Amino acid sequence: MERLTNKEEEIMQALWELQKGFVKDILALLPNESHYNTISTMVRNLEEKGYVAHQAFGKTHQYFPIVSKEEYAKGFMNFATKRFFDNSYKSMVSFFAKEEKISAEELREILDIIEKKQ
């Protein structure tokens, strides 16, 4: 799965929220001012990359994600874990604990989830 730029991720976030929409709908959800033509081009690029598909209504297209948010998150986390934590989820969780981004209570909840799967 090809990695997306920050702007492409913003567009995908909008599409995941919308489930399907026209470029004007996507544009309305983007946090930064963007131009219609720029977003239209980027959505078509996302389609070429295999993240988005469309349904044609005359000359306009309604776009929808074909990669789920969960699929993308899984690929992104695998990439980040390999690149920044030597492919060690233990190192990744330790990092977040040291940075105080995860609490002891949250770690206990994670352990409960792991133990229930066994």
N, C-alpha and C positions, 0 to 999 in steps of 0.2 A: 504494500500500500504506500503510495507516494505521500510524502510529508507535505502539509499545506502551509502556505504563508499565513501570517497573522490576519490579514484582510480576508483571505479565503476561509479561515476558521470563523471569522465574524459572520461571513455570509452563510456558512453551514449552520452556525448557531441559530441564525434567523430562520433558515429553512427547517431545521429540526423543530423549532417552536411553531412555525406555520404549518408544517407537514406538507403543504404545497402552496405555491404562490407565484405571482407574476413579479417581474423585476421591481415594479413600483411598491409591491407589498414588502419585498425584502429591504428595499431602500428605506422604508418607513421604520424598520426595526433596527437599523444600524446606528450605533452610537455617535459616529463621526459624520460630518457632512461629506457626502460622496456624490459624484455625478452619475446620472442614470446610465450614460454610455459606458462608463468605467465598470459599474456593477454588472451591466449586461455582458460585457466582454469577460469579466471574471467568472460569471455563472457559466458561460459557454466553455471556458477553460476547465471549470470543475466538471462539466459534462464530459469533456475529452479525457480527463483524468479518471473517470469512472465513479465519481461521487454523486452525480446528479443526472437525472433524466428529465425529459419534458413531454408534455402533451401539447400538440399544436391546436390553436384556435384561430384559423385564418393565418394572419401574419404575426400573431402574438403567441408566445409560449408560456405555459404554466409549468413551472419547475417543481421537482420534488426530489428529496434525497433518496439515494439507493444504497448508501452506506449509513448505517444507524450510528447514533451518537455513541452507543456502547461499543460498537466495532471500532470506531475511530479512537475512542479513549483507550481501548485495549492495545491497539497498535502504537499509540502515542506513549503509553506507559511502558510498553516493552522497549521502545526506542530509548526513552529517557533512562530507564533502568540500565540498559546496556551501555549507553554513552556516558552517564554520569556516576553510576554506582557499581561499575564492574560486573554488571548482570546479577547483582545481589539485592534481592528485595529486603533482606535483613539490613543491609547498609542504607537502603532508601528509608526504611521506617526509622532507623536510628538517627538519620539525618533530621527527619521531621521532629523526632522527639527532642533532640538537642536544640533545635531551633524553636522549640515550644509551639509547634504547629499541630501537635497531637497530644492529647492528655492521657494520663494513666488510665482514666475511666474508658476512654475511647480504645486504648490498647487492650483493656480487659474485654471489651465488647468484640474486638477483632478476634481475640483468643477464643471466646465463646463460639463465634461463627466457625472458626477453624475446627474446634473440637466437635461441633455438631455435625460436620461433614464427614468425620471419620467413622 
